[in-house]
Amino acid sequence: MGHQGELQVDQAHRGYTTATVSGGYASINPLFMKYEPSDGKFAGQGAYGYQSLERFVDAVGSINEGKAEPKDFDNILATAARTLQTTAILEAGRLSLDSGGLPVEIKYSSQELLTPETLNLNLNRT
């Protein structure tokens, strides 16, 4: 593990994983398959087909009835909040390619939350 953690991109399984000192192991790309357990049980089978749509509709119903908030589903469904890191990585790659391979730095809100805030193109090749 690096300074505070590591990021691995696994295109064979279409996923990104992180391992950090403070947050442990995590899958940050739940759009393809959910590798993290829900209520201590494997939850990957619910990421496909009608089951994922059913869970989404149920979540919307709970939110509309005032029984839940969108953030309550961040660890259950593939929400925008759970895909911010993946989106930042993909955007940094696109920016780098568009700029002739210049490095791009992703700045995060904190080392604990790892919420991407800005992408900075490094004009000095390092």
MDAnalysis code that builds the backbone (N, CA, C; Angstrom):
import MDAnalysis as mda
import numpy as np

u = mda.Universe.empty(378, n_residues=126, atom_resindex=np.repeat(np.arange(126), 3), trajectory=True)
u.add_TopologyAttr("name", ["N", "CA", "C"] * 126)
u.add_TopologyAttr("resid", np.arange(1, 127))
u.add_TopologyAttr("resname", ["MET", "GLY", "HIS", "GLN", "GLY", "GLU", "LEU", "GLN", "VAL", "ASP", "GLN", "ALA", "HIS", "ARG", "GLY", "TYR", "THR", "THR", "ALA", "THR", "VAL", "SER", "GLY", "GLY", "TYR", "ALA", "SER", "ILE", "ASN", "PRO", "LEU", "PHE", "MET", "LYS", "TYR", "GLU", "PRO", "SER", "ASP", "GLY", "LYS", "PHE", "ALA", "GLY", "GLN", "GLY", "ALA", "TYR", "GLY", "TYR", "GLN", "SER", "LEU", "GLU", "ARG", "PHE", "VAL", "ASP", "ALA", "VAL", "GLY", "SER", "ILE", "ASN", "GLU", "GLY", "LYS", "ALA", "GLU", "PRO", "LYS", "ASP", "PHE", "ASP", "ASN", "ILE", "LEU", "ALA", "THR", "ALA", "ALA", "ARG", "THR", "LEU", "GLN", "THR", "THR", "ALA", "ILE", "LEU", "GLU", "ALA", "GLY", "ARG", "LEU", "SER", "LEU", "ASP", "SER", "GLY", "GLY", "LEU", "PRO", "VAL", "GLU", "ILE", "LYS", "TYR", "SER", "SER", "GLN", "GLU", "LEU", "LEU", "THR", "PRO", "GLU", "THR", "LEU", "ASN", "LEU", "ASN", "LEU", "ASN", "ARG", "THR"])
u.atoms.positions = np.array([
    [0.848, -1.174, 0.000],
    [0.000, 0.000, 0.000],
    [0.891, 1.232, 0.000],
    [0.489, 2.265, -0.757],
    [1.263, 3.496, -0.877],
    [1.179, 4.361, 0.366],
    [1.357, 5.661, 0.191],
    [1.432, 6.607, 1.299],
    [0.203, 6.527, 2.206],
    [-0.981, 6.700, 1.658],
    [-2.217, 6.616, 2.444],
    [-3.189, 5.587, 1.880],
    [-2.806, 4.930, 0.795],
    [-3.696, 3.949, 0.196],
    [-3.284, 3.649, -1.223],
    [-4.165, 2.966, -1.942],
    [-3.880, 2.646, -3.333],
    [-5.172, 2.547, -4.110],
    [-5.066, 2.716, -5.411],
    [-6.194, 2.596, -6.322],
    [-5.804, 1.575, -7.364],
    [-6.681, 0.609, -7.617],
    [-6.425, -0.376, -8.655],
    [-7.567, -0.333, -9.657],
    [-7.211, -0.329, -10.929],
    [-8.199, -0.360, -11.991],
    [-8.160, -1.757, -12.582],
    [-9.299, -2.422, -12.585],
    [-9.383, -3.804, -13.039],
    [-10.387, -3.883, -14.180],
    [-9.919, -3.630, -15.394],
    [-10.821, -3.626, -16.536],
    [-11.369, -5.017, -16.851],
    [-10.648, -6.065, -16.465],
    [-11.136, -7.419, -16.713],
    [-12.457, -7.654, -15.983],
    [-12.620, -7.044, -14.828],
    [-13.851, -7.186, -14.054],
    [-14.648, -5.884, -14.029],
    [-14.217, -4.912, -14.851],
    [-14.894, -3.618, -14.996],
    [-15.069, -2.890, -13.671],
    [-14.055, -2.906, -12.845],
    [-14.203, -2.259, -11.557],
    [-12.985, -1.476, -11.135],
    [-13.195, -0.607, -10.202],
    [-12.138, 0.158, -9.554],
    [-12.233, -0.168, -8.069],
    [-11.114, -0.414, -7.451],
    [-11.121, -0.673, -6.019],
    [-10.119, 0.249, -5.344],
    [-10.378, 0.569, -4.105],
    [-9.440, 1.362, -3.315],
    [-9.145, 0.619, -2.027],
    [-7.989, 0.908, -1.495],
    [-7.627, 0.421, -0.168],
    [-6.936, 1.580, 0.522],
    [-7.501, 2.061, 1.613],
    [-6.909, 3.176, 2.337],
    [-6.717, 2.807, 3.792],
    [-5.808, 3.515, 4.414],
    [-5.527, 3.281, 5.826],
    [-6.789, 3.545, 6.652],
    [-7.478, 4.652, 6.350],
    [-8.640, 5.029, 7.155],
    [-9.928, 4.321, 6.740],
    [-10.080, 4.029, 5.451],
    [-11.351, 3.485, 4.987],
    [-11.358, 2.008, 4.666],
    [-10.181, 1.371, 4.638],
    [-10.117, -0.043, 4.304],
    [-10.370, -0.281, 2.826],
    [-10.790, -1.483, 2.479],
    [-11.033, -1.886, 1.098],
    [-12.425, -1.440, 0.663],
    [-12.541, -0.944, -0.575],
    [-13.850, -0.535, -1.085],
    [-13.889, -0.671, -2.598],
    [-15.058, -0.981, -3.109],
    [-15.310, -0.971, -4.540],
    [-15.991, 0.352, -4.837],
    [-15.414, 1.143, -5.756],
    [-15.984, 2.466, -6.016],
    [-16.714, 2.532, -7.348],
    [-16.993, 1.392, -7.936],
    [-17.724, 1.365, -9.187],
    [-18.882, 0.368, -9.072],
    [-19.903, 0.707, -8.307],
    [-21.004, -0.231, -8.120],
    [-21.962, -0.312, -9.298],
    [-21.689, 0.420, -10.395],
    [-22.599, 0.383, -11.528],
    [-22.592, -0.971, -12.231],
    [-21.459, -1.664, -12.210],
    [-21.399, -2.954, -12.885],
    [-21.834, -4.079, -11.963],
    [-21.258, -4.131, -10.792],
    [-21.621, -5.165, -9.825],
    [-21.299, -4.658, -8.432],
    [-22.129, -4.969, -7.491],
    [-21.918, -4.527, -6.124],
    [-21.162, -5.611, -5.373],
    [-19.880, -5.337, -5.088],
    [-19.033, -6.319, -4.430],
    [-19.139, -6.246, -2.913],
    [-19.622, -5.127, -2.393],
    [-19.712, -4.953, -0.953],
    [-20.992, -5.605, -0.431],
    [-20.942, -6.193, 0.758],
    [-22.145, -6.826, 1.299],
    [-23.173, -5.799, 1.764],
    [-24.421, -6.174, 1.746],
    [-25.512, -5.401, 2.338],
    [-26.063, -6.233, 3.480],
    [-26.098, -5.657, 4.650],
    [-26.548, -6.374, 5.847],
    [-25.772, -7.672, 6.051],
    [-24.468, -7.642, 5.729],
    [-23.606, -8.798, 5.938],
    [-23.750, -9.907, 4.912],
    [-24.535, -9.670, 3.854],
    [-24.755, -10.710, 2.842],
    [-24.302, -10.215, 1.473],
    [-23.865, -11.143, 0.629],
    [-23.475, -10.814, -0.731],
    [-24.632, -10.120, -1.440],
    [-24.327, -9.031, -2.162],
    [-25.389, -8.250, -2.784],
    [-25.197, -8.081, -4.294],
    [-24.230, -8.776, -4.876],
    [-23.933, -8.613, -6.297],
    [-25.066, -8.994, -7.213],
    [-25.843, -10.002, -6.830],
    [-26.910, -10.473, -7.705],
    [-28.009, -9.438, -7.892],
    [-28.079, -8.441, -7.028],
    [-29.119, -7.423, -7.150],
    [-28.719, -6.256, -8.032],
    [-27.594, -6.334, -8.719],
    [-27.121, -5.218, -9.522],
    [-27.523, -5.320, -10.987],
    [-28.268, -6.329, -11.337],
    [-28.629, -6.557, -12.733],
    [-30.143, -6.608, -12.922],
    [-30.568, -6.358, -14.146],
    [-31.931, -6.612, -14.587],
    [-33.032, -5.999, -13.756],
    [-34.154, -6.701, -13.714],
    [-35.355, -6.167, -13.080],
    [-35.166, -5.919, -11.595],
    [-34.299, -6.689, -10.933],
    [-34.101, -6.489, -9.494],
    [-33.540, -5.096, -9.202],
    [-32.605, -4.631, -10.021],
    [-32.046, -3.301, -9.786],
    [-33.103, -2.221, -10.028],
    [-33.951, -2.417, -11.039],
    [-35.027, -1.456, -11.300],
    [-36.057, -1.472, -10.173],
    [-36.373, -2.653, -9.681],
    [-37.326, -2.778, -8.583],
    [-36.814, -2.062, -7.339],
    [-35.542, -2.240, -7.019],
    [-34.955, -1.585, -5.847],
    [-34.955, -0.069, -6.009],
    [-34.696, 0.403, -7.227],
    [-34.718, 1.839, -7.487],
    [-36.129, 2.396, -7.281],
    [-37.130, 1.740, -7.848],
    [-38.523, 2.196, -7.715],
    [-38.944, 2.181, -6.242],
    [-38.563, 1.143, -5.510],
    [-38.880, 1.075, -4.079],
    [-38.222, 2.221, -3.309],
    [-36.975, 2.540, -3.676],
    [-36.262, 3.633, -3.010],
    [-36.952, 4.968, -3.277],
    [-37.350, 5.194, -4.530],
    [-38.050, 6.435, -4.878],
    [-39.351, 6.537, -4.087],
    [-40.073, 5.433, -3.967],
    [-41.315, 5.434, -3.187],
    [-41.055, 5.805, -1.735],
    [-40.028, 5.245, -1.142],
    [-39.695, 5.555, 0.253],
    [-39.320, 7.022, 0.431],
    [-38.594, 7.565, -0.531],
    [-38.208, 8.980, -0.473],
    [-39.440, 9.864, -0.616],
    [-40.306, 9.547, -1.580],
    [-41.517, 10.344, -1.794],
    [-42.467, 10.297, -0.601],
    [-42.467, 9.190, 0.125],
    [-43.321, 9.055, 1.311],
    [-42.690, 9.681, 2.548],
    [-41.464, 10.181, 2.417],
    [-40.786, 10.802, 3.551],
    [-40.177, 9.811, 4.532],
    [-40.106, 8.551, 4.151],
    [-39.561, 7.511, 5.023],
    [-38.039, 7.392, 4.908],
    [-37.463, 7.993, 3.861],
    [-36.020, 7.885, 3.634],
    [-35.536, 9.109, 2.878],
    [-34.209, 9.254, 2.834],
    [-33.560, 10.319, 2.076],
    [-32.659, 9.666, 1.035],
    [-32.350, 10.375, -0.055],
    [-31.486, 9.779, -1.088],
    [-30.181, 9.212, -0.538],
    [-29.558, 9.883, 0.417],
    [-28.280, 9.412, 0.963],
    [-28.407, 8.063, 1.663],
    [-29.628, 7.693, 2.074],
    [-29.842, 6.404, 2.731],
    [-29.560, 5.231, 1.794],
    [-29.513, 5.490, 0.497],
    [-29.348, 4.417, -0.479],
    [-27.945, 4.368, -1.096],
    [-27.037, 5.217, -0.611],
    [-25.685, 5.264, -1.163],
    [-24.947, 3.936, -1.049],
    [-25.209, 3.150, -0.034],
    [-24.537, 1.860, 0.123],
    [-25.379, 0.691, -0.359],
    [-26.538, 0.998, -0.940],
    [-27.442, -0.056, -1.396],
    [-27.583, -0.040, -2.923],
    [-27.722, 1.165, -3.488],
    [-27.919, 1.336, -4.925],
    [-26.722, 2.051, -5.547],
    [-26.648, 2.015, -6.849],
    [-25.598, 2.746, -7.560],
    [-26.036, 4.197, -7.698],
    [-25.746, 4.994, -6.683],
    [-26.137, 6.402, -6.680],
    [-25.008, 7.262, -7.234],
    [-25.330, 8.501, -7.564],
    [-24.314, 9.431, -8.062],
    [-23.205, 9.617, -7.031],
    [-23.554, 9.669, -5.762],
    [-22.552, 9.855, -4.715],
    [-21.522, 8.724, -4.716],
    [-21.938, 7.516, -5.069],
    [-21.027, 6.363, -5.070],
    [-20.182, 6.279, -6.338],
    [-20.488, 7.093, -7.339],
    [-19.738, 7.010, -8.589],
    [-18.868, 8.239, -8.853],
    [-18.778, 9.156, -7.892],
    [-17.988, 10.367, -8.092],
    [-16.515, 10.068, -8.350],
    [-15.932, 9.132, -7.619],
    [-14.517, 8.817, -7.812],
    [-14.266, 8.251, -9.213],
    [-15.100, 7.337, -9.636],
    [-14.933, 6.743, -10.960],
    [-15.073, 7.801, -12.047],
    [-16.056, 8.673, -11.907],
    [-16.266, 9.745, -12.877],
    [-15.053, 10.670, -12.924],
    [-14.490, 11.015, -11.771],
    [-13.307, 11.882, -11.724],
    [-12.114, 11.215, -12.413],
    [-11.930, 9.922, -12.185],
    [-10.819, 9.191, -12.810],
    [-10.982, 9.164, -14.328],
    [-12.178, 8.875, -14.802],
    [-12.427, 8.842, -16.243],
    [-12.249, 10.222, -16.873],
    [-12.729, 11.257, -16.195],
    [-12.589, 12.618, -16.706],
    [-11.125, 13.047, -16.715],
    [-10.358, 12.671, -15.694],
    [-8.927, 12.991, -15.658],
    [-8.213, 12.317, -16.829],
    [-8.573, 11.085, -17.114],
    [-7.981, 10.383, -18.254],
    [-8.295, 11.066, -19.563],
    [-9.548, 11.474, -19.729],
    [-9.950, 12.174, -20.960],
    [-9.203, 13.492, -21.094],
    [-9.111, 14.251, -19.999],
    [-8.409, 15.532, -20.007],
    [-6.938, 15.342, -20.356],
    [-6.318, 14.322, -19.806],
    [-4.917, 14.025, -20.083],
    [-4.718, 13.676, -21.560],
    [-5.574, 12.807, -22.083],
    [-5.467, 12.429, -23.492],
    [-5.666, 13.627, -24.422],
    [-6.653, 14.474, -24.087],
    [-6.919, 15.668, -24.894],
    [-5.767, 16.665, -24.844],
    [-4.931, 16.568, -23.811],
    [-3.836, 17.522, -23.612],
    [-2.475, 16.908, -23.934],
    [-2.466, 15.886, -24.747],
    [-1.218, 15.284, -25.164],
    [-0.506, 14.483, -24.087],
    [-1.237, 13.955, -23.152],
    [-0.646, 13.103, -22.124],
    [-0.160, 13.821, -20.886],
    [-0.531, 15.090, -20.725],
    [-0.132, 15.809, -19.508],
    [-0.794, 15.168, -18.284],
    [-0.092, 15.168, -17.154],
    [-0.687, 14.591, -15.942],
    [-1.827, 15.457, -15.413],
    [-2.781, 14.813, -14.776],
    [-3.918, 15.499, -14.169],
    [-3.974, 15.104, -12.695],
    [-4.072, 16.109, -11.845],
    [-4.169, 15.855, -10.401],
    [-5.635, 15.954, -9.978],
    [-6.094, 14.959, -9.249],
    [-7.449, 14.984, -8.692],
    [-7.327, 15.448, -7.248],
    [-7.981, 16.554, -6.914],
    [-7.977, 17.054, -5.535],
    [-9.253, 16.594, -4.851],
    [-9.084, 16.085, -3.625],
    [-10.203, 15.534, -2.865],
    [-10.565, 16.425, -1.688],
    [-11.788, 16.289, -1.194],
    [-12.266, 17.086, -0.068],
    [-11.490, 16.767, 1.203],
    [-11.146, 15.491, 1.383],
    [-10.355, 15.073, 2.538],
    [-9.811, 13.681, 2.259],
    [-8.843, 13.258, 3.044],
    [-8.275, 11.930, 2.857],
    [-9.233, 10.847, 3.343],
    [-10.172, 11.198, 4.190],
    [-11.114, 10.205, 4.705],
    [-12.282, 9.973, 3.741],
    [-12.853, 11.056, 3.228],
    [-14.042, 10.923, 2.380],
    [-13.710, 10.636, 0.922],
    [-12.579, 11.145, 0.449],
    [-12.166, 10.964, -0.941],
    [-13.241, 11.387, -1.942],
    [-13.892, 12.511, -1.665],
    [-14.853, 13.078, -2.600],
    [-14.098, 14.021, -3.536],
    [-14.048, 13.729, -4.841],
    [-13.306, 14.588, -5.764],
    [-13.915, 15.983, -5.822],
    [-13.044, 16.994, -5.791],
    [-13.520, 18.375, -5.872],
    [-13.066, 19.083, -7.137],
    [-11.788, 18.906, -7.521],
    [-11.285, 19.572, -8.721],
    [-10.308, 18.668, -9.454],
    [-10.174, 18.927, -10.750],
    [-9.160, 18.283, -11.587],
    [-8.234, 19.387, -12.069],
    [-6.932, 19.202, -11.855],
    [-5.955, 20.201, -12.264],
    [-4.986, 19.613, -13.271],
    [-4.948, 20.228, -14.439],
    [-4.012, 19.803, -15.483],
    [-2.636, 20.356, -15.129],
    [-1.631, 19.481, -15.084],
    [-0.263, 19.876, -14.752],
    [0.445, 20.240, -16.047],
    [0.643, 21.531, -16.271],
    [1.264, 22.002, -17.515],
    [2.765, 21.755, -17.529],
    [3.368, 21.458, -16.399],
    [4.795, 21.114, -16.316],
    [4.897, 19.600, -16.261],
    [5.280, 18.977, -17.357],
    [5.385, 17.515, -17.384],
    [6.299, 17.026, -16.273],
    [5.743, 16.226, -15.362],
    [6.549, 15.663, -14.271],
    [6.364, 14.181, -14.219],
])
